[in-house]
Structures are given as C-alpha cells and as structure tokens.
Amino acid sequence: MNKEKMSFKEEAQQALSRREWKRALECFQHHCAQEPGDFRSQVKVAELFERLGQKEEAVQMYRKVAEAYAHDGFLLQAISINKMILRIDPSSQDVHQRLAQLYAEKTRETKPLHPFPYIPLFSELDERELQSLLPHIQCKTFLMGSLICRDGERGDSLFVISRGEVSITKRTPEGREVSVRNLREGSFFGEFGYFIDQKRHATVKAVSECEILEISRNALDKMIETHPRLNEVLQNLFEERILDNFFALSPVFSSLTSKERGEVLRRFLLHKVPEGTLLFKGGDPPASLYMVRSGEVEIFTQNRRGKKVLLAILESGNFFGEIGPLLNKPRTANARTTRPTELMEMTKEDFNTCLRRFPNLQTKLKEISLNRLSRTNELLSQEAIQKAKEAMV
C-alpha cells in the first residue's frame, strides 16, 4: 500500500522534472487523495493549476490549504499561502480576515489542552492585531545557499521564517567570521536594524530552500500607532536576542552552542544601576560575575599612595568580576559605573554550576583571568617605576 502511495508522488516528481504539467497534476491529485495530510503536495496541486492557467481552481486549492494550515496551528505557512492567493486574485482581501479569525478561534479552543507552538511576535497578537498586520507582510522565496542579507547593509525590516533554515554569522572586530546560530521555521531575524540604526548587523544565508515573511519598519510603525502594545512585544523579542548575541560573540561564551548559551543566560539577573555606583571593592568576598548590557563600568585599584590606577573601561558585552568566584579569592580590584548602566549578574553558586556543567567554559575563563591578572601586575609595576623616577628627579 505504501509503495502504491509513494509511487504517485514519485511519478509526479518525475513528471515535474520533464515539465509534463498535466501528468504531474494528475499524479499529485491521486497522491493527495490517499494522503490528505500532505499539505506540501496540495500546494503543488495549486501551483500546477496556476501554471496551467486554471486560476479559479488554483485559488480554491490554496484557500483549502491555508485553512488546513491555520487549523493545525501552522500560521506562518498559512500566511505564505494567502500571499499566493492575493498574487493570483488581488480582490480576495477576505483571506486575511478569515485567517486571523480561524487562528484565533482554534487557539482559544486548543490552548487548555494542546497549545499551538509559540511564534515570536505573531503568538502575542490578538485577532484584531493579527488581521491588521497581515496585509503588510511580503512573502519571499530563497534557494539553498542564497544570501538573504549581509552584515553592514542598509535594512530595517523584520524577517520571519515560514519554511526552511538559515544560518546567522557575524564578523568580529578582528575580522573573524563567527557562527552565531541557525534559525528554523517560526524564528525571526533583522531586529537589530529595526531597533538600532537601520543597518544589518549579521549575514544571513539560506541553508535550505526558504520561505521568508518580511515586515517593513514603516508597516510596523503604523501598526504601533494603532496598537501600542505591539511595541512592548517587539522590545521583549529584541532584548532576548541581543543578550544571546552578546554571548555568541563573547570570548568566554562563544564556545558554547546556542542551546547551552540559553542555559547560561537564564541564570543571569538584569539590574539597572545608577551612575557612580561602587559595585565591589578590593578585598570584598567574591559574590557574583557581571556582564555589561549597556552603559559603562571602570575597573580600578589604588597604589600605595592611595592614587587611583585605572585598569579597564568596560562597555556593552564585556564581563568582569570572574576572578574572585573562579579562583575563590577576594576581589582584586574595584568596579564602579561611570554612567547609568544595565548589568547582568550571576551569583557565585550559579557560576560554579555552569563551570561544572560546561568544563570548556572554566578553561577559557582561567586563560582570560590569568591574562587580566598579568595585565594588572604590569600596570602596577609601571606605576612603581614611575614613582621611582619621580623620586630621583
């Protein structure tokens, strides 16, 4: 039985390769009659109707597939299908209203027992907000290996993957290309250009053939005017992503996988700290590890005359305070904010748990910490030499 079912699909694929559209359509129809849950093959039926000029039949099949996708919680795929319908028949504006209504109804029905998969941005919207957003979405297809956007290019739209997989890479200040993560269906990217400077902050390529939904900044800004809550949703998504990027590019955490970085990230707590706050001073017990999310922290000590010796100025993405917890020794320097700062703090207990969980993390931290201690001793030695010179004069 399985052999007979598969043979229709295989024959359809062979007919496609020979550009025998009618034969391919017939075989796909036979296959779909036997496998009604194969939505991708139903899409092929609609595409072949369209290719053969049977637009009414194509629209009917696309509508059927869109409703089936929405019914089963595959919202992004349903949106892509709706865009195909509107390409053939621009007058079918009711498809967006129907999709938002159906998705909202099914979400309410299934949520207590079988919740739909969470989709960033979309799952946060109610029926009215979703219906308002749908007309502003563009659907684009990228072949495997295609460049979707490049680090440094102009761009401020958001992208959501409805099908396929993409790779995200970023260039470090030293010019090294670093793999940040791979994203699959339901994930989004492009948020840095939208929120920060209308510029792409990573290079994105299609690992497989992809369908990408693109939402322009202008469309989102107009929606926010009508639905202010959308801005809060977007801000939350942005905060989650920017923190993960810090970790991916950090010399300490870059060796971890995306999943492992997520485990570490969940152990940090975010604090907003005023300018001029002394976080710790030399000799204090080592209670936490810190990472600068925004703002600035100075690391300094004092020489024997009580004069301040600046060791480092740390900005967004830099970590500090690891030497004490790592070596189980009191603080070796002072740390103070020089302007309003957002700090991520991990307790010593959570820090030790991460070190046990990820041994490579401990190795990398020890290497960096020893270099920092060496640099501190060098600076203090230079201070002593300068003092001796001044005495001789």
FIVOLUM-136320 format. One record per residue (C-alpha): x, y, z; residue in one letter. Coordinates in steps of 0.25 Angstrom, whole numbers, padded with zeros to 4 digits, always signed. Layout:
REM FIVOLUM-136320
XYZa
...
***
This chain:
REM FIVOLUM-136320
+0000+0000+0000m
+0011+0010+0004n
+0018+0006-0009k
+0006+0010-0017e
+0004+0023-0010k
+0019+0027-0011m
+0019+0023-0026s
+0008+0034-0029f
+0017+0045-0022k
+0030+0039-0029e
+0023+0039-0042e
+0018+0053-0040a
+0032+0058-0037q
+0038+0051-0049q
+0027+0058-0058a
+0031+0071-0052l
+0045+0069-0056s
+0040+0066-0070r
+0031+0079-0070r
+0019+0070-0072e
+0010+0079-0064w
-0003+0071-0067k
+0003+0058-0063r
+0009+0064-0051a
-0004+0070-0046l
-0012+0056-0048e
-0001+0049-0040c
-0001+0059-0029f
-0016+0059-0028q
-0016+0043-0027h
-0006+0045-0016h
-0013+0055-0008c
-0026+0047-0009a
-0018+0036-0002q
-0010+0045+0007e
-0019+0057+0011p
-0010+0062+0022g
+0001+0064+0012d
-0001+0080+0011f
+0012+0082+0002r
+0007+0073-0009s
-0006+0080-0008q
+0001+0093-0010v
+0008+0086-0023k
-0006+0083-0028v
-0010+0098-0026a
+0003+0102-0033e
+0001+0093-0045l
-0014+0098-0046f
-0008+0112-0047e
+0003+0108-0057r
-0008+0102-0066l
-0016+0115-0065g
-0027+0109-0057q
-0027+0121-0047k
-0040+0119-0040e
-0036+0104-0037e
-0023+0109-0032a
-0029+0119-0023v
-0039+0109-0017q
-0028+0099-0014m
-0019+0110-0008y
-0031+0114+0001r
-0033+0100+0005k
-0018+0098+0009v
-0018+0111+0016a
-0029+0108+0025e
-0023+0094+0028a
-0010+0100+0032y
-0017+0110+0041a
-0026+0099+0047h
-0014+0091+0051d
-0006+0104+0056g
+0003+0106+0045f
+0001+0121+0044l
+0013+0125+0036l
+0011+0115+0025q
-0004+0119+0024a
+0001+0134+0023i
+0010+0130+0011s
-0001+0122+0004i
-0010+0135+0006n
+0000+0143-0001k
+0000+0133-0013m
-0015+0135-0013i
-0014+0150-0014l
-0004+0149-0025r
-0014+0142-0034i
-0026+0149-0029d
-0024+0163-0022p
-0038+0164-0020s
-0038+0153-0009s
-0036+0162+0002q
-0045+0154+0011d
-0034+0143+0013v
-0026+0151+0024h
-0039+0153+0032q
-0043+0139+0030r
-0029+0134+0034l
-0028+0143+0047a
-0042+0139+0051q
-0039+0124+0049l
-0026+0124+0056y
-0031+0132+0068a
-0043+0122+0069e
-0034+0110+0069k
-0024+0116+0079t
-0036+0118+0089r
-0041+0104+0086e
-0028+0097+0087t
-0020+0105+0097k
-0024+0098+0110p
-0020+0084+0105l
-0011+0085+0092h
-0006+0099+0091p
+0000+0103+0077f
+0015+0105+0076p
+0020+0119+0081y
+0023+0128+0069i
+0030+0141+0073p
+0022+0153+0070l
+0010+0146+0064f
+0006+0138+0076s
+0006+0151+0084e
-0005+0157+0075l
-0020+0157+0077d
-0029+0154+0065e
-0031+0169+0062r
-0016+0172+0063e
-0012+0160+0054l
-0023+0164+0044q
-0017+0178+0043s
-0002+0172+0041l
-0005+0162+0031l
-0007+0172+0019p
+0007+0178+0022h
+0015+0165+0020i
+0022+0161+0008q
+0026+0146+0005c
+0039+0143-0002k
+0046+0130-0006t
+0061+0128-0005f
+0068+0116-0011l
+0078+0108-0003m
+0091+0116-0002g
+0085+0129-0005s
+0089+0142+0002l
+0077+0148+0009i
+0084+0160+0015c
+0099+0164+0018r
+0105+0170+0030d
+0107+0185+0029g
+0096+0187+0018e
+0085+0196+0020r
+0072+0190+0025g
+0061+0192+0035d
+0051+0181+0032s
+0048+0169+0041l
+0048+0155+0035f
+0041+0142+0040v
+0044+0128+0034i
+0031+0121+0030s
+0039+0109+0024r
+0053+0105+0023g
+0066+0108+0031e
+0076+0120+0031v
+0090+0122+0036s
+0094+0135+0044i
+0108+0139+0044t
+0115+0151+0049k
+0129+0158+0047r
+0137+0161+0060t
+0145+0174+0061p
+0157+0165+0058e
+0151+0161+0045g
+0148+0147+0048r
+0134+0141+0043e
+0127+0135+0055v
+0115+0126+0054s
+0104+0131+0063v
+0093+0121+0061r
+0084+0114+0051n
+0069+0118+0051l
+0058+0110+0046r
+0043+0111+0044e
+0036+0121+0053g
+0049+0129+0057s
+0051+0143+0053f
+0063+0152+0050f
+0066+0166+0046g
+0062+0172+0059e
+0075+0180+0061f
+0073+0188+0048g
+0059+0191+0053y
+0063+0196+0067f
+0077+0201+0066i
+0082+0208+0053d
+0074+0203+0040q
+0086+0194+0037k
+0088+0179+0036r
+0097+0174+0048h
+0099+0160+0043a
+0100+0152+0030t
+0088+0142+0027v
+0089+0131+0017k
+0078+0120+0013a
+0083+0107+0018v
+0071+0100+0010s
+0061+0106+0001e
+0053+0116+0010c
+0041+0124+0010e
+0043+0137+0018i
+0032+0147+0022l
+0037+0161+0022e
+0030+0172+0030i
+0035+0187+0027s
+0038+0197+0038r
+0028+0206+0032n
+0017+0196+0034a
+0021+0193+0048l
+0022+0207+0052d
+0008+0210+0046k
+0003+0198+0054m
+0009+0202+0067i
+0001+0215+0066e
-0012+0207+0065t
-0007+0196+0074h
+0003+0202+0084p
+0004+0188+0091r
+0012+0183+0079l
+0024+0192+0083n
+0025+0184+0096e
+0024+0171+0089v
+0035+0175+0079l
+0044+0181+0091q
+0043+0168+0098n
+0048+0160+0086l
+0059+0169+0084f
+0064+0168+0098e
+0064+0153+0097e
+0072+0153+0084r
+0082+0164+0088i
+0086+0157+0100l
+0088+0144+0092d
+0097+0151+0082n
+0106+0157+0094f
+0108+0142+0098f
+0111+0137+0084a
+0121+0148+0081l
+0127+0148+0095s
+0141+0142+0096p
+0137+0134+0108v
+0123+0128+0104f
+0125+0127+0089s
+0130+0113+0090s
+0116+0109+0095l
+0105+0104+0086t
+0092+0113+0085s
+0085+0103+0094k
+0096+0104+0104e
+0097+0119+0104r
+0082+0119+0107g
+0084+0111+0119e
+0095+0120+0124v
+0087+0133+0120l
+0075+0128+0129r
+0084+0129+0141r
+0087+0144+0140f
+0078+0154+0146l
+0077+0168+0140l
+0079+0181+0149h
+0079+0196+0145k
+0090+0203+0153v
+0091+0218+0154p
+0104+0225+0150e
+0115+0225+0161g
+0111+0212+0168t
+0122+0205+0174l
+0119+0190+0171l
+0130+0184+0179f
+0144+0188+0184k
+0157+0180+0186g
+0157+0171+0198g
+0141+0168+0197d
+0137+0153+0196p
+0134+0149+0182p
+0119+0148+0181a
+0116+0150+0166s
+0120+0150+0152l
+0115+0162+0144y
+0113+0165+0129m
+0111+0179+0124v
+0098+0180+0115r
+0098+0195+0113s
+0106+0207+0120g
+0120+0207+0125e
+0128+0201+0137v
+0142+0205+0141e
+0151+0195+0148i
+0162+0201+0156f
+0171+0199+0168t
+0180+0209+0177q
+0194+0209+0179n
+0201+0210+0192r
+0200+0225+0192r
+0185+0224+0190g
+0185+0229+0176k
+0175+0223+0166k
+0180+0213+0156v
+0171+0211+0144l
+0171+0196+0139l
+0160+0196+0129a
+0147+0202+0124i
+0137+0192+0120l
+0125+0195+0111e
+0114+0187+0105s
+0117+0172+0104g
+0129+0172+0114n
+0129+0163+0126f
+0136+0165+0139f
+0137+0160+0154g
+0140+0146+0150e
+0154+0145+0156i
+0149+0144+0170g
+0138+0133+0168p
+0147+0126+0159l
+0159+0125+0168l
+0151+0126+0181n
+0159+0138+0185k
+0155+0152+0190p
+0153+0163+0180r
+0166+0168+0174t
+0161+0182+0169a
+0149+0192+0170n
+0137+0193+0160a
+0129+0205+0158r
+0119+0210+0148t
+0123+0223+0141t
+0109+0225+0135r
+0095+0219+0136p
+0097+0204+0133t
+0089+0191+0131e
+0097+0180+0138l
+0094+0165+0137m
+0098+0158+0149e
+0101+0143+0152m
+0103+0138+0166t
+0115+0130+0170k
+0106+0118+0173e
+0100+0118+0159d
+0114+0122+0153f
+0120+0109+0159n
+0108+0101+0154t
+0111+0106+0140c
+0126+0103+0141l
+0123+0088+0145r
+0113+0087+0134r
+0122+0093+0123f
+0137+0089+0126p
+0142+0097+0114n
+0136+0110+0120l
+0145+0108+0132q
+0157+0106+0123t
+0154+0119+0115k
+0151+0127+0127l
+0164+0123+0134k
+0172+0127+0122e
+0165+0141+0121i
+0166+0143+0136s
+0181+0140+0137l
+0183+0150+0125n
+0176+0160+0133r
+0184+0158+0146l
+0197+0159+0138s
+0192+0172+0132r
+0188+0177+0145t
+0202+0174+0151n
+0209+0180+0139e
+0201+0193+0141l
+0204+0194+0156l
+0219+0191+0153s
+0219+0203+0143q
+0213+0211+0154e
+0224+0207+0163a
+0235+0210+0153i
+0229+0224+0150q
+0229+0227+0165k
+0244+0223+0166a
+0247+0232+0154k
+0240+0244+0161e
+0247+0242+0174a
+0261+0242+0166m
+0257+0255+0160v
***
